Amino acid sequence: MGDSSSSPTIIGVQSFRQNQILDKRRTLMLRKNTYNNLDTPSVVLNTKITAFISGKQLKFRSFHATRSIFDLTGHFRDATDDEIKTFANQTSVNIPDVKKFIEDADEVVRKKIYLIKKSGVLNNYKTKDLERAGKAAGVSIAMSGKAITFPDDKKQLKELLNFLDHGVYKSPISGDRFLANSKRKI
C-alpha cells in the first residue's frame, strides 16, 4: 500500500459475518464455461472497509462496526458515578441535585460528560464565552453566577452536553442548527 520508506503502511480492516461464508453445498462457481460445486471454504468480501490502520492511528467511520472488531473502551467510555461527582464539583458547573443527576444519567449523558472532561473545554474557556458561543449556535445556556446550570430536562441536557462536546453547529449559509456526528477537523 505504499513505499514503506516514504509513507506508513496502511492496513484495511473488515468485519465478517456468518452470512458471508459460502455454503459448499449450495454454491456454484463458473470455471471454464462450466458450473461446478464449490469445493473449498470461501467467503464473500464486502465492498466496504470497516477501518484503516495507518501508522499508529485507527481511522473509521462507524464506531459501532469498529468496536465489533477492536476493544475501544479505553478511548470511548462512560463517566463513572465518581467522575460525575468530580465533574459536578467544578466551579464552572452547577448541578442542583447531583444524586438525582447520577441516577438519571444514561449512557449518552455519561459518554458526553467523559468526553467533555477529557477535552478540558470547561477549563480552557470562560463560562461567559461558552454562554456567548451557545447563544450564537442557538443553544440556551442557563447561568448561576459564573457556573453553567445543567438542566433537569433530558432533551435540554443532551443539547447542552452536545454543545460542550463541540457537537452543535449553526450553518453560516442557512442559519439552521445541526448536530454533528464527527469531530474531524477540516
Secondary structure, 3 states (H helix, E strand, C coil): CCCCCCCCCEEEECCCCHHHECCCCCCEEEECCEEEECCCCCECCCCCCCEEEECCEEEECCHHHHHCCCCCCCCCCCCCHHHHHHHHCCCCEECCCHHHHHHHCCHHHHHHHHHHHHHCHHHHCCHHHHHHHHHHHCCCCEEECCEEECCCCHHHHHHHHHHHCCCEEECCCCCCEEECCCCCCC
